């Protein structure tokens, strides 16, 4: 998902993000504000993922989200 699309749809995506990465709190999601890099960093922090693992998870999430909302 392109960065501007991710940020532009943040309010719609936020619930799905929390469903997938439930350890990320509502407050943290509010602070992320659709910033993909911040979300990747939070995934790394909360789940002990490497940068590459977090990026891979986000790419997979974005693909699935895009497929579901065509």
mmCIF file as Biopython writes it, N, C-alpha, C and O atoms, coordinates in Angstrom:
data_model
#
loop_
_atom_site.group_PDB
_atom_site.id
_atom_site.type_symbol
_atom_site.label_atom_id
_atom_site.label_alt_id
_atom_site.label_comp_id
_atom_site.label_asym_id
_atom_site.label_entity_id
_atom_site.label_seq_id
_atom_site.pdbx_PDB_ins_code
_atom_site.Cartn_x
_atom_site.Cartn_y
_atom_site.Cartn_z
_atom_site.occupancy
_atom_site.B_iso_or_equiv
_atom_site.auth_seq_id
_atom_site.auth_asym_id
_atom_site.pdbx_PDB_model_num
ATOM 1   N N  . UNK A ? 1  ? 0.863   -1.170 0.000  1.0 0.0 1  A 1 
ATOM 2   C CA . UNK A ? 1  ? 0.000   0.000  0.000  1.0 0.0 1  A 1 
ATOM 3   C C  . UNK A ? 1  ? 0.902   1.224  0.000  1.0 0.0 1  A 1 
ATOM 4   O O  . UNK A ? 1  ? 1.835   1.303  0.800  1.0 0.0 1  A 1 
ATOM 5   N N  . UNK A ? 2  ? 0.647   2.147  -0.856 1.0 0.0 2  A 1 
ATOM 6   C CA . UNK A ? 2  ? 1.454   3.347  -0.902 1.0 0.0 2  A 1 
ATOM 7   C C  . UNK A ? 2  ? 1.311   4.117  0.401  1.0 0.0 2  A 1 
ATOM 8   O O  . UNK A ? 2  ? 0.276   4.067  1.066  1.0 0.0 2  A 1 
ATOM 9   N N  . UNK A ? 3  ? 2.377   4.832  0.749  1.0 0.0 3  A 1 
ATOM 10  C CA . UNK A ? 3  ? 2.395   5.558  2.023  1.0 0.0 3  A 1 
ATOM 11  C C  . UNK A ? 3  ? 1.196   6.483  2.160  1.0 0.0 3  A 1 
ATOM 12  O O  . UNK A ? 3  ? 0.540   6.485  3.202  1.0 0.0 3  A 1 
ATOM 13  N N  . UNK A ? 4  ? 0.897   7.265  1.137  1.0 0.0 4  A 1 
ATOM 14  C CA . UNK A ? 4  ? -0.205  8.219  1.246  1.0 0.0 4  A 1 
ATOM 15  C C  . UNK A ? 4  ? -1.552  7.517  1.394  1.0 0.0 4  A 1 
ATOM 16  O O  . UNK A ? 4  ? -2.449  8.040  2.055  1.0 0.0 4  A 1 
ATOM 17  N N  . UNK A ? 5  ? -1.706  6.350  0.792  1.0 0.0 5  A 1 
ATOM 18  C CA . UNK A ? 5  ? -2.945  5.586  0.951  1.0 0.0 5  A 1 
ATOM 19  C C  . UNK A ? 5  ? -3.042  5.066  2.381  1.0 0.0 5  A 1 
ATOM 20  O O  . UNK A ? 5  ? -4.104  5.133  3.000  1.0 0.0 5  A 1 
ATOM 21  N N  . UNK A ? 6  ? -1.936  4.550  2.902  1.0 0.0 6  A 1 
ATOM 22  C CA . UNK A ? 6  ? -1.903  4.034  4.271  1.0 0.0 6  A 1 
ATOM 23  C C  . UNK A ? 6  ? -2.303  5.129  5.251  1.0 0.0 6  A 1 
ATOM 24  O O  . UNK A ? 6  ? -3.157  4.918  6.112  1.0 0.0 6  A 1 
ATOM 25  N N  . UNK A ? 7  ? -1.694  6.280  5.120  1.0 0.0 7  A 1 
ATOM 26  C CA . UNK A ? 7  ? -2.010  7.394  6.015  1.0 0.0 7  A 1 
ATOM 27  C C  . UNK A ? 7  ? -3.432  7.890  5.795  1.0 0.0 7  A 1 
ATOM 28  O O  . UNK A ? 7  ? -4.128  8.231  6.752  1.0 0.0 7  A 1 
ATOM 29  N N  . UNK A ? 8  ? -3.867  7.932  4.538  1.0 0.0 8  A 1 
ATOM 30  C CA . UNK A ? 8  ? -5.190  8.437  4.226  1.0 0.0 8  A 1 
ATOM 31  C C  . UNK A ? 8  ? -6.313  7.547  4.731  1.0 0.0 8  A 1 
ATOM 32  O O  . UNK A ? 8  ? -7.414  8.025  5.002  1.0 0.0 8  A 1 
ATOM 33  N N  . UNK A ? 9  ? -6.042  6.260  4.857  1.0 0.0 9  A 1 
ATOM 34  C CA . UNK A ? 9  ? -7.068  5.318  5.307  1.0 0.0 9  A 1 
ATOM 35  C C  . UNK A ? 9  ? -6.846  4.867  6.744  1.0 0.0 9  A 1 
ATOM 36  O O  . UNK A ? 9  ? -7.438  3.878  7.178  1.0 0.0 9  A 1 
ATOM 37  N N  . UNK A ? 10 ? -6.019  5.563  7.474  1.0 0.0 10 A 1 
ATOM 38  C CA . UNK A ? 10 ? -5.643  5.130  8.821  1.0 0.0 10 A 1 
ATOM 39  C C  . UNK A ? 10 ? -6.846  4.873  9.709  1.0 0.0 10 A 1 
ATOM 40  O O  . UNK A ? 10 ? -6.872  3.875  10.430 1.0 0.0 10 A 1 
ATOM 41  N N  . UNK A ? 11 ? -7.839  5.742  9.677  1.0 0.0 11 A 1 
ATOM 42  C CA . UNK A ? 11 ? -8.995  5.557  10.564 1.0 0.0 11 A 1 
ATOM 43  C C  . UNK A ? 11 ? -9.736  4.264  10.255 1.0 0.0 11 A 1 
ATOM 44  O O  . UNK A ? 11 ? -10.264 3.623  11.163 1.0 0.0 11 A 1 
ATOM 45  N N  . UNK A ? 12 ? -9.782  3.870  8.974  1.0 0.0 12 A 1 
ATOM 46  C CA . UNK A ? 12 ? -10.439 2.621  8.613  1.0 0.0 12 A 1 
ATOM 47  C C  . UNK A ? 12 ? -9.559  1.414  8.937  1.0 0.0 12 A 1 
ATOM 48  O O  . UNK A ? 12 ? -10.067 0.359  9.316  1.0 0.0 12 A 1 
ATOM 49  N N  . UNK A ? 13 ? -8.262  1.565  8.793  1.0 0.0 13 A 1 
ATOM 50  C CA . UNK A ? 13 ? -7.315  0.468  8.972  1.0 0.0 13 A 1 
ATOM 51  C C  . UNK A ? 13 ? -7.011  0.199  10.438 1.0 0.0 13 A 1 
ATOM 52  O O  . UNK A ? 13 ? -6.698  -0.933 10.810 1.0 0.0 13 A 1 
ATOM 53  N N  . UNK A ? 14 ? -7.099  1.218  11.265 1.0 0.0 14 A 1 
ATOM 54  C CA . UNK A ? 14 ? -6.664  1.152  12.659 1.0 0.0 14 A 1 
ATOM 55  C C  . UNK A ? 14 ? -7.222  -0.049 13.419 1.0 0.0 14 A 1 
ATOM 56  O O  . UNK A ? 14 ? -6.480  -0.709 14.147 1.0 0.0 14 A 1 
ATOM 57  N N  . UNK A ? 15 ? -8.496  -0.342 13.268 1.0 0.0 15 A 1 
ATOM 58  C CA . UNK A ? 15 ? -9.100  -1.484 13.957 1.0 0.0 15 A 1 
ATOM 59  C C  . UNK A ? 15 ? -8.502  -2.803 13.514 1.0 0.0 15 A 1 
ATOM 60  O O  . UNK A ? 15 ? -8.279  -3.694 14.333 1.0 0.0 15 A 1 
ATOM 61  N N  . UNK A ? 16 ? -8.239  -2.932 12.218 1.0 0.0 16 A 1 
ATOM 62  C CA . UNK A ? 16 ? -7.623  -4.150 11.694 1.0 0.0 16 A 1 
ATOM 63  C C  . UNK A ? 16 ? -6.187  -4.288 12.193 1.0 0.0 16 A 1 
ATOM 64  O O  . UNK A ? 16 ? -5.722  -5.393 12.473 1.0 0.0 16 A 1 
ATOM 65  N N  . UNK A ? 17 ? -5.492  -3.163 12.302 1.0 0.0 17 A 1 
ATOM 66  C CA . UNK A ? 17 ? -4.126  -3.180 12.824 1.0 0.0 17 A 1 
ATOM 67  C C  . UNK A ? 17 ? -4.138  -3.677 14.263 1.0 0.0 17 A 1 
ATOM 68  O O  . UNK A ? 17 ? -3.316  -4.511 14.643 1.0 0.0 17 A 1 
ATOM 69  N N  . UNK A ? 18 ? -5.060  -3.171 15.056 1.0 0.0 18 A 1 
ATOM 70  C CA . UNK A ? 18 ? -5.115  -3.597 16.450 1.0 0.0 18 A 1 
ATOM 71  C C  . UNK A ? 18 ? -5.543  -5.053 16.576 1.0 0.0 18 A 1 
ATOM 72  O O  . UNK A ? 18 ? -5.106  -5.749 17.492 1.0 0.0 18 A 1 
ATOM 73  N N  . UNK A ? 19 ? -6.386  -5.515 15.672 1.0 0.0 19 A 1 
ATOM 74  C CA . UNK A ? 19 ? -6.779  -6.923 15.703 1.0 0.0 19 A 1 
ATOM 75  C C  . UNK A ? 19 ? -5.574  -7.828 15.419 1.0 0.0 19 A 1 
ATOM 76  O O  . UNK A ? 19 ? -5.439  -8.894 16.020 1.0 0.0 19 A 1 
ATOM 77  N N  . UNK A ? 20 ? -4.714  -7.405 14.513 1.0 0.0 20 A 1 
ATOM 78  C CA . UNK A ? 20 ? -3.535  -8.216 14.164 1.0 0.0 20 A 1 
ATOM 79  C C  . UNK A ? 20 ? -2.434  -8.079 15.206 1.0 0.0 20 A 1 
ATOM 80  O O  . UNK A ? 20 ? -1.831  -9.078 15.598 1.0 0.0 20 A 1 
ATOM 81  N N  . UNK A ? 21 ? -2.164  -6.867 15.658 1.0 0.0 21 A 1 
ATOM 82  C CA . UNK A ? 21 ? -1.088  -6.603 16.620 1.0 0.0 21 A 1 
ATOM 83  C C  . UNK A ? 21 ? -1.714  -6.048 17.899 1.0 0.0 21 A 1 
ATOM 84  O O  . UNK A ? 21 ? -1.573  -4.866 18.210 1.0 0.0 21 A 1 
ATOM 85  N N  . UNK A ? 22 ? -2.398  -6.907 18.624 1.0 0.0 22 A 1 
ATOM 86  C CA . UNK A ? 22 ? -3.185  -6.516 19.790 1.0 0.0 22 A 1 
ATOM 87  C C  . UNK A ? 22 ? -2.415  -5.921 20.956 1.0 0.0 22 A 1 
ATOM 88  O O  . UNK A ? 22 ? -3.011  -5.301 21.837 1.0 0.0 22 A 1 
ATOM 89  N N  . UNK A ? 23 ? -1.103  -6.098 20.976 1.0 0.0 23 A 1 
ATOM 90  C CA . UNK A ? 23 ? -0.321  -5.515 22.063 1.0 0.0 23 A 1 
ATOM 91  C C  . UNK A ? 23 ? -0.090  -4.019 21.868 1.0 0.0 23 A 1 
ATOM 92  O O  . UNK A ? 23 ? 0.362   -3.335 22.786 1.0 0.0 23 A 1 
ATOM 93  N N  . UNK A ? 24 ? -0.397  -3.514 20.689 1.0 0.0 24 A 1 
ATOM 94  C CA . UNK A ? 24 ? -0.274  -2.081 20.432 1.0 0.0 24 A 1 
ATOM 95  C C  . UNK A ? 24 ? -1.555  -1.421 20.931 1.0 0.0 24 A 1 
ATOM 96  O O  . UNK A ? 24 ? -2.651  -1.768 20.491 1.0 0.0 24 A 1 
ATOM 97  N N  . UNK A ? 25 ? -1.415  -0.481 21.842 1.0 0.0 25 A 1 
ATOM 98  C CA . UNK A ? 25 ? -2.574  0.143  22.480 1.0 0.0 25 A 1 
ATOM 99  C C  . UNK A ? 25 ? -3.223  1.194  21.582 1.0 0.0 25 A 1 
ATOM 100 O O  . UNK A ? 25 ? -2.635  1.645  20.600 1.0 0.0 25 A 1 
ATOM 101 N N  . UNK A ? 26 ? -4.451  1.571  21.944 1.0 0.0 26 A 1 
ATOM 102 C CA . UNK A ? 26 ? -5.158  2.641  21.226 1.0 0.0 26 A 1 
ATOM 103 C C  . UNK A ? 26 ? -4.351  3.930  21.247 1.0 0.0 26 A 1 
ATOM 104 O O  . UNK A ? 26 ? -4.247  4.616  20.230 1.0 0.0 26 A 1 
ATOM 105 N N  . UNK A ? 27 ? -3.782  4.262  22.391 1.0 0.0 27 A 1 
ATOM 106 C CA . UNK A ? 27 ? -2.981  5.486  22.499 1.0 0.0 27 A 1 
ATOM 107 C C  . UNK A ? 27 ? -1.782  5.442  21.564 1.0 0.0 27 A 1 
ATOM 108 O O  . UNK A ? 27 ? -1.456  6.433  20.911 1.0 0.0 27 A 1 
ATOM 109 N N  . UNK A ? 28 ? -1.131  4.288  21.503 1.0 0.0 28 A 1 
ATOM 110 C CA . UNK A ? 28 ? 0.019   4.149  20.610 1.0 0.0 28 A 1 
ATOM 111 C C  . UNK A ? 28 ? -0.417  4.267  19.147 1.0 0.0 28 A 1 
ATOM 112 O O  . UNK A ? 28 ? 0.284   4.877  18.339 1.0 0.0 28 A 1 
ATOM 113 N N  . UNK A ? 29 ? -1.560  3.691  18.806 1.0 0.0 29 A 1 
ATOM 114 C CA . UNK A ? 29 ? -2.073  3.805  17.441 1.0 0.0 29 A 1 
ATOM 115 C C  . UNK A ? 29 ? -2.400  5.253  17.111 1.0 0.0 29 A 1 
ATOM 116 O O  . UNK A ? 29 ? -2.165  5.703  15.989 1.0 0.0 29 A 1 
ATOM 117 N N  . UNK A ? 30 ? -2.936  5.980  18.072 1.0 0.0 30 A 1 
ATOM 118 C CA . UNK A ? 30 ? -3.212  7.407  17.861 1.0 0.0 30 A 1 
ATOM 119 C C  . UNK A ? 30 ? -1.918  8.170  17.598 1.0 0.0 30 A 1 
ATOM 120 O O  . UNK A ? 30 ? -1.885  9.071  16.760 1.0 0.0 30 A 1 
ATOM 121 N N  . UNK A ? 31 ? -0.859  7.815  18.309 1.0 0.0 31 A 1 
ATOM 122 C CA . UNK A ? 31 ? 0.436   8.477  18.118 1.0 0.0 31 A 1 
ATOM 123 C C  . UNK A ? 31 ? 1.061   8.117  16.771 1.0 0.0 31 A 1 
ATOM 124 O O  . UNK A ? 31 ? 1.762   8.935  16.175 1.0 0.0 31 A 1 
ATOM 125 N N  . UNK A ? 32 ? 0.816   6.921  16.298 1.0 0.0 32 A 1 
ATOM 126 C CA . UNK A ? 32 ? 1.362   6.470  15.014 1.0 0.0 32 A 1 
ATOM 127 C C  . UNK A ? 32 ? 0.754   7.258  13.856 1.0 0.0 32 A 1 
ATOM 128 O O  . UNK A ? 32 ? 1.444   7.568  12.885 1.0 0.0 32 A 1 
ATOM 129 N N  . UNK A ? 33 ? -0.536  7.581  13.958 1.0 0.0 33 A 1 
ATOM 130 C CA . UNK A ? 33 ? -1.252  8.419  12.994 1.0 0.0 33 A 1 
ATOM 131 C C  . UNK A ? 33 ? -1.080  7.966  11.542 1.0 0.0 33 A 1 
ATOM 132 O O  . UNK A ? 33 ? -1.018  8.799  10.639 1.0 0.0 33 A 1 
ATOM 133 N N  . UNK A ? 34 ? -1.003  6.655  11.314 1.0 0.0 34 A 1 
ATOM 134 C CA . UNK A ? 34 ? -0.889  6.167  9.949  1.0 0.0 34 A 1 
ATOM 135 C C  . UNK A ? 34 ? 0.513   6.204  9.385  1.0 0.0 34 A 1 
ATOM 136 O O  . UNK A ? 34 ? 0.713   5.917  8.204  1.0 0.0 34 A 1 
ATOM 137 N N  . UNK A ? 35 ? 1.490   6.552  10.208 1.0 0.0 35 A 1 
ATOM 138 C CA . UNK A ? 35 ? 2.877   6.587  9.742  1.0 0.0 35 A 1 
ATOM 139 C C  . UNK A ? 35 ? 3.424   5.163  9.723  1.0 0.0 35 A 1 
ATOM 140 O O  . UNK A ? 35 ? 3.585   4.533  10.768 1.0 0.0 35 A 1 
ATOM 141 N N  . UNK A ? 36 ? 3.700   4.677  8.546  1.0 0.0 36 A 1 
ATOM 142 C CA . UNK A ? 36 ? 4.111   3.293  8.374  1.0 0.0 36 A 1 
ATOM 143 C C  . UNK A ? 36 ? 5.403   2.977  9.117  1.0 0.0 36 A 1 
ATOM 144 O O  . UNK A ? 36 ? 5.526   1.904  9.709  1.0 0.0 36 A 1 
ATOM 145 N N  . UNK A ? 37 ? 6.358   3.884  9.095  1.0 0.0 37 A 1 
ATOM 146 C CA . UNK A ? 37 ? 7.627   3.661  9.790  1.0 0.0 37 A 1 
ATOM 147 C C  . UNK A ? 37 ? 7.426   3.571  11.298 1.0 0.0 37 A 1 
ATOM 148 O O  . UNK A ? 37 ? 8.051   2.745  11.964 1.0 0.0 37 A 1 
ATOM 149 N N  . UNK A ? 38 ? 6.556   4.419  11.836 1.0 0.0 38 A 1 
ATOM 150 C CA . UNK A ? 38 ? 6.270   4.361  13.271 1.0 0.0 38 A 1 
ATOM 151 C C  . UNK A ? 38 ? 5.604   3.038  13.628 1.0 0.0 38 A 1 
ATOM 152 O O  . UNK A ? 38 ? 5.907   2.441  14.661 1.0 0.0 38 A 1 
ATOM 153 N N  . UNK A ? 39 ? 4.699   2.585  12.771 1.0 0.0 39 A 1 
ATOM 154 C CA . UNK A ? 39 ? 4.021   1.315  13.029 1.0 0.0 39 A 1 
ATOM 155 C C  . UNK A ? 39 ? 5.026   0.163  12.985 1.0 0.0 39 A 1 
ATOM 156 O O  . UNK A ? 39 ? 4.999   -0.717 13.844 1.0 0.0 39 A 1 
ATOM 157 N N  . UNK A ? 40 ? 5.902   0.168  11.996 1.0 0.0 40 A 1 
ATOM 158 C CA . UNK A ? 40 ? 6.926   -0.880 11.908 1.0 0.0 40 A 1 
ATOM 159 C C  . UNK A ? 40 ? 7.794   -0.868 13.167 1.0 0.0 40 A 1 
ATOM 160 O O  . UNK A ? 40 ? 8.122   -1.925 13.706 1.0 0.0 40 A 1 
ATOM 161 N N  . UNK A ? 41 ? 8.161   0.310  13.627 1.0 0.0 41 A 1 
ATOM 162 C CA . UNK A ? 41 ? 8.963   0.428  14.842 1.0 0.0 41 A 1 
ATOM 163 C C  . UNK A ? 41 ? 8.237   -0.104 16.066 1.0 0.0 41 A 1 
ATOM 164 O O  . UNK A ? 41 ? 8.838   -0.755 16.921 1.0 0.0 41 A 1 
ATOM 165 N N  . UNK A ? 42 ? 6.956   0.171  16.145 1.0 0.0 42 A 1 
ATOM 166 C CA . UNK A ? 42 ? 6.160   -0.298 17.283 1.0 0.0 42 A 1 
ATOM 167 C C  . UNK A ? 42 ? 6.021   -1.823 17.243 1.0 0.0 42 A 1 
ATOM 168 O O  . UNK A ? 42 ? 6.039   -2.469 18.290 1.0 0.0 42 A 1 
ATOM 169 N N  . UNK A ? 43 ? 5.884   -2.396 16.062 1.0 0.0 43 A 1 
ATOM 170 C CA . UNK A ? 43 ? 5.833   -3.856 15.924 1.0 0.0 43 A 1 
ATOM 171 C C  . UNK A ? 43 ? 7.155   -4.459 16.385 1.0 0.0 43 A 1 
ATOM 172 O O  . UNK A ? 43 ? 7.172   -5.474 17.082 1.0 0.0 43 A 1 
ATOM 173 N N  . UNK A ? 44 ? 8.249   -3.838 15.998 1.0 0.0 44 A 1 
ATOM 174 C CA . UNK A ? 44 ? 9.563   -4.303 16.431 1.0 0.0 44 A 1 
ATOM 175 C C  . UNK A ? 44 ? 9.655   -4.267 17.950 1.0 0.0 44 A 1 
ATOM 176 O O  . UNK A ? 44 ? 10.087  -5.233 18.580 1.0 0.0 44 A 1 
ATOM 177 N N  . UNK A ? 45 ? 9.251   -3.157 18.524 1.0 0.0 45 A 1 
ATOM 178 C CA . UNK A ? 45 ? 9.343   -2.958 19.979 1.0 0.0 45 A 1 
ATOM 179 C C  . UNK A ? 45 ? 8.467   -3.943 20.751 1.0 0.0 45 A 1 
ATOM 180 O O  . UNK A ? 45 ? 8.929   -4.589 21.691 1.0 0.0 45 A 1 
ATOM 181 N N  . UNK A ? 46 ? 7.218   -4.050 20.354 1.0 0.0 46 A 1 
ATOM 182 C CA . UNK A ? 46 ? 6.255   -4.857 21.111 1.0 0.0 46 A 1 
ATOM 183 C C  . UNK A ? 46 ? 6.448   -6.362 20.934 1.0 0.0 46 A 1 
ATOM 184 O O  . UNK A ? 46 ? 6.184   -7.140 21.850 1.0 0.0 46 A 1 
ATOM 185 N N  . UNK A ? 47 ? 6.909   -6.765 19.752 1.0 0.0 47 A 1 
ATOM 186 C CA . UNK A ? 47 ? 6.972   -8.191 19.438 1.0 0.0 47 A 1 
ATOM 187 C C  . UNK A ? 47 ? 8.392   -8.709 19.262 1.0 0.0 47 A 1 
ATOM 188 O O  . UNK A ? 47 ? 8.582   -9.882 18.938 1.0 0.0 47 A 1 
ATOM 189 N N  . UNK A ? 48 ? 9.383   -7.864 19.468 1.0 0.0 48 A 1 
ATOM 190 C CA . UNK A ? 48 ? 10.771  -8.294 19.360 1.0 0.0 48 A 1 
ATOM 191 C C  . UNK A ? 48 ? 11.164  -8.726 17.956 1.0 0.0 48 A 1 
ATOM 192 O O  . UNK A ? 48 ? 12.006  -9.606 17.781 1.0 0.0 48 A 1 
ATOM 193 N N  . UNK A ? 49 ? 10.552  -8.106 16.962 1.0 0.0 49 A 1 
ATOM 194 C CA . UNK A ? 49 ? 10.844  -8.442 15.570 1.0 0.0 49 A 1 
ATOM 195 C C  . UNK A ? 49 ? 12.044  -7.628 15.072 1.0 0.0 49 A 1 
ATOM 196 O O  . UNK A ? 49 ? 12.331  -6.542 15.575 1.0 0.0 49 A 1 
ATOM 197 N N  . UNK A ? 50 ? 12.724  -8.175 14.088 1.0 0.0 50 A 1 
ATOM 198 C CA . UNK A ? 50 ? 13.752  -7.398 13.400 1.0 0.0 50 A 1 
ATOM 199 C C  . UNK A ? 50 ? 13.050  -6.406 12.482 1.0 0.0 50 A 1 
ATOM 200 O O  . UNK A ? 50 ? 11.849  -6.513 12.235 1.0 0.0 50 A 1 
ATOM 201 N N  . UNK A ? 51 ? 13.810  -5.446 11.982 1.0 0.0 51 A 1 
ATOM 202 C CA . UNK A ? 51 ? 13.233  -4.480 11.051 1.0 0.0 51 A 1 
ATOM 203 C C  . UNK A ? 51 ? 12.677  -5.194 9.824  1.0 0.0 51 A 1 
ATOM 204 O O  . UNK A ? 51 ? 11.597  -4.859 9.337  1.0 0.0 51 A 1 
ATOM 205 N N  . UNK A ? 52 ? 13.423  -6.183 9.328  1.0 0.0 52 A 1 
ATOM 206 C CA . UNK A ? 52 ? 12.983  -6.920 8.147  1.0 0.0 52 A 1 
ATOM 207 C C  . UNK A ? 52 ? 11.708  -7.719 8.426  1.0 0.0 52 A 1 
ATOM 208 O O  . UNK A ? 52 ? 10.813  -7.776 7.583  1.0 0.0 52 A 1 
ATOM 209 N N  . UNK A ? 53 ? 11.628  -8.332 9.603  1.0 0.0 53 A 1 
ATOM 210 C CA . UNK A ? 53 ? 10.423  -9.090 9.954  1.0 0.0 53 A 1 
ATOM 211 C C  . UNK A ? 53 ? 9.214   -8.170 10.052 1.0 0.0 53 A 1 
ATOM 212 O O  . UNK A ? 53 ? 8.138   -8.497 9.552  1.0 0.0 53 A 1 
ATOM 213 N N  . UNK A ? 54 ? 9.389   -7.024 10.692 1.0 0.0 54 A 1 
ATOM 214 C CA . UNK A ? 54 ? 8.284   -6.071 10.833 1.0 0.0 54 A 1 
ATOM 215 C C  . UNK A ? 54 ? 7.828   -5.587 9.460  1.0 0.0 54 A 1 
ATOM 216 O O  . UNK A ? 54 ? 6.627   -5.494 9.205  1.0 0.0 54 A 1 
ATOM 217 N N  . UNK A ? 55 ? 8.766   -5.283 8.585  1.0 0.0 55 A 1 
ATOM 218 C CA . UNK A ? 55 ? 8.429   -4.847 7.229  1.0 0.0 55 A 1 
ATOM 219 C C  . UNK A ? 55 ? 7.678   -5.944 6.471  1.0 0.0 55 A 1 
ATOM 220 O O  . UNK A ? 55 ? 6.704   -5.670 5.770  1.0 0.0 55 A 1 
ATOM 221 N N  . UNK A ? 56 ? 8.134   -7.167 6.616  1.0 0.0 56 A 1 
ATOM 222 C CA . UNK A ? 56 ? 7.470   -8.291 5.948  1.0 0.0 56 A 1 
ATOM 223 C C  . UNK A ? 56 ? 6.030   -8.437 6.450  1.0 0.0 56 A 1 
ATOM 224 O O  . UNK A ? 56 ? 5.109   -8.619 5.654  1.0 0.0 56 A 1 
ATOM 225 N N  . UNK A ? 57 ? 5.841   -8.359 7.758  1.0 0.0 57 A 1 
ATOM 226 C CA . UNK A ? 57 ? 4.493   -8.464 8.327  1.0 0.0 57 A 1 
ATOM 227 C C  . UNK A ? 57 ? 3.597   -7.344 7.814  1.0 0.0 57 A 1 
ATOM 228 O O  . UNK A ? 57 ? 2.431   -7.574 7.493  1.0 0.0 57 A 1 
ATOM 229 N N  . UNK A ? 58 ? 4.141   -6.132 7.737  1.0 0.0 58 A 1 
ATOM 230 C CA . UNK A ? 58 ? 3.348   -5.001 7.241  1.0 0.0 58 A 1 
ATOM 231 C C  . UNK A ? 58 ? 2.990   -5.185 5.771  1.0 0.0 58 A 1 
ATOM 232 O O  . UNK A ? 58 ? 1.859   -4.911 5.368  1.0 0.0 58 A 1 
ATOM 233 N N  . UNK A ? 59 ? 3.937   -5.642 4.976  1.0 0.0 59 A 1 
ATOM 234 C CA . UNK A ? 59 ? 3.660   -5.874 3.559  1.0 0.0 59 A 1 
ATOM 235 C C  . UNK A ? 59 ? 2.555   -6.913 3.387  1.0 0.0 59 A 1 
ATOM 236 O O  . UNK A ? 59 ? 1.660   -6.742 2.559  1.0 0.0 59 A 1 
ATOM 237 N N  . UNK A ? 60 ? 2.618   -7.981 4.163  1.0 0.0 60 A 1 
ATOM 238 C CA . UNK A ? 60 ? 1.589   -9.023 4.105  1.0 0.0 60 A 1 
ATOM 239 C C  . UNK A ? 60 ? 0.233   -8.460 4.542  1.0 0.0 60 A 1 
ATOM 240 O O  . UNK A ? 60 ? -0.786  -8.734 3.908  1.0 0.0 60 A 1 
ATOM 241 N N  . UNK A ? 61 ? 0.220   -7.687 5.607  1.0 0.0 61 A 1 
ATOM 242 C CA . UNK A ? 61 ? -1.013  -7.058 6.092  1.0 0.0 61 A 1 
ATOM 243 C C  . UNK A ? 61 ? -1.605  -6.157 5.013  1.0 0.0 61 A 1 
ATOM 244 O O  . UNK A ? 61 ? -2.805  -6.202 4.741  1.0 0.0 61 A 1 
ATOM 245 N N  . UNK A ? 62 ? -0.754  -5.343 4.404  1.0 0.0 62 A 1 
ATOM 246 C CA . UNK A ? 62 ? -1.221  -4.412 3.374  1.0 0.0 62 A 1 
ATOM 247 C C  . UNK A ? 62 ? -1.818  -5.151 2.184  1.0 0.0 62 A 1 
ATOM 248 O O  . UNK A ? 62 ? -2.859  -4.751 1.661  1.0 0.0 62 A 1 
ATOM 249 N N  . UNK A ? 63 ? -1.165  -6.228 1.753  1.0 0.0 63 A 1 
ATOM 250 C CA . UNK A ? 63 ? -1.687  -7.026 0.636  1.0 0.0 63 A 1 
ATOM 251 C C  . UNK A ? 63 ? -3.066  -7.595 0.971  1.0 0.0 63 A 1 
ATOM 252 O O  . UNK A ? 63 ? -3.999  -7.491 0.175  1.0 0.0 63 A 1 
ATOM 253 N N  . UNK A ? 64 ? -3.184  -8.189 2.143  1.0 0.0 64 A 1 
ATOM 254 C CA . UNK A ? 64 ? -4.459  -8.782 2.542  1.0 0.0 64 A 1 
ATOM 255 C C  . UNK A ? 64 ? -5.540  -7.714 2.696  1.0 0.0 64 A 1 
ATOM 256 O O  . UNK A ? 64 ? -6.687  -7.925 2.300  1.0 0.0 64 A 1 
ATOM 257 N N  . UNK A ? 65 ? -5.178  -6.578 3.266  1.0 0.0 65 A 1 
ATOM 258 C CA . UNK A ? 65 ? -6.147  -5.496 3.451  1.0 0.0 65 A 1 
ATOM 259 C C  . UNK A ? 65 ? -6.633  -4.997 2.095  1.0 0.0 65 A 1 
ATOM 260 O O  . UNK A ? 65 ? -7.830  -4.805 1.880  1.0 0.0 65 A 1 
ATOM 261 N N  . UNK A ? 66 ? -5.688  -4.794 1.190  1.0 0.0 66 A 1 
ATOM 262 C CA . UNK A ? 66 ? -6.036  -4.299 -0.132 1.0 0.0 66 A 1 
ATOM 263 C C  . UNK A ? 66 ? -6.944  -5.284 -0.867 1.0 0.0 66 A 1 
ATOM 264 O O  . UNK A ? 66 ? -7.904  -4.875 -1.519 1.0 0.0 66 A 1 
ATOM 265 N N  . UNK A ? 67 ? -6.640  -6.590 -0.762 1.0 0.0 67 A 1 
ATOM 266 C CA . UNK A ? 67 ? -7.457  -7.614 -1.403 1.0 0.0 67 A 1 
ATOM 267 C C  . UNK A ? 67 ? -8.880  -7.642 -0.840 1.0 0.0 67 A 1 
ATOM 268 O O  . UNK A ? 67 ? -9.843  -7.809 -1.588 1.0 0.0 67 A 1 
ATOM 269 N N  . UNK A ? 68 ? -9.009  -7.480 0.471  1.0 0.0 68 A 1 
ATOM 270 C CA . UNK A ? 68 ? -10.335 -7.515 1.113  1.0 0.0 68 A 1 
ATOM 271 C C  . UNK A ? 68 ? -11.182 -6.292 0.785  1.0 0.0 68 A 1 
ATOM 272 O O  . UNK A ? 68 ? -12.410 -6.365 0.819  1.0 0.0 68 A 1 
ATOM 273 N N  . UNK A ? 69 ? -10.543 -5.171 0.468  1.0 0.0 69 A 1 
ATOM 274 C CA . UNK A ? 69 ? -11.280 -3.920 0.296  1.0 0.0 69 A 1 
ATOM 275 C C  . UNK A ? 69 ? -11.228 -3.400 -1.135 1.0 0.0 69 A 1 
ATOM 276 O O  . UNK A ? 69 ? -11.176 -2.192 -1.363 1.0 0.0 69 A 1 
ATOM 277 N N  . UNK A ? 70 ? -11.241 -4.292 -2.067 1.0 0.0 70 A 1 
ATOM 278 C CA . UNK A ? 70 ? -11.279 -3.886 -3.483 1.0 0.0 70 A 1 
ATOM 279 C C  . UNK A ? 70 ? -12.668 -3.551 -3.894 1.0 0.0 70 A 1 
ATOM 280 O O  . UNK A ? 70 ? -12.900 -3.189 -5.047 1.0 0.0 70 A 1 
#
